[in-house]
Amino acid sequence: MILESAVLPVRPGQEAAFETAFGQARQLIAGMPGFLGLELHRGIEQPSAYLLTVRWRTLEDHTEGFRGSPEYQQWKALLHHFYEPFPTVLHHVPVVSMAAPGGAA
């Protein structure tokens, strides 16, 4: 499993519009081969900074599959104009994993 991460710096004042657009965009990624799930978190200290994490089966599922798809072109049209500056995307592999005792979050 690969974890993609990006801090999305949304233009201040555009947060509500971004969240609405993301609601549409997530449907585009949901059907992609190798897509395992995502989470979008809004910053507490910086409310216009969002953390996006996406779980992929393989790196290529993201870099070749999704990014080479017509769905990615739609994703870009919906979301990329909200970012200033453009986010850096990183990919990670698990090193350590731990759950809370009793499985509680």
C-alpha positions, 0 to 999 in steps of 0.5 A: 500500500502506498500513501500519497500526501499533499498539503493543499494551500487553498486561497483564503476565502475559498474554503467553502467553494473548495470543499464543495468542488472536492465533493464532486472530485472525489467521485472521479477518483473513487472508481480508479483502479488501485484506489483504496481510500482518501481523507481530507483534513482542514487545518486548525491553526491554518484553516485554508491549509488542507491535508489530503491523504490517498491510499493506493495499491501501487505507486503506478496506480496513482502516477500512471493510472490516475494521472494519465486518465481523463478523470484526472483532467476533470479533477484538475479542472475542479480543484487546481485553481484553488491552490496558491502555491501549487502543492507538493505531492509525496508518496510514502510506504508504511514503516510502523503502524499501531492501533489504540488499545481495544481498537478505539480511535 
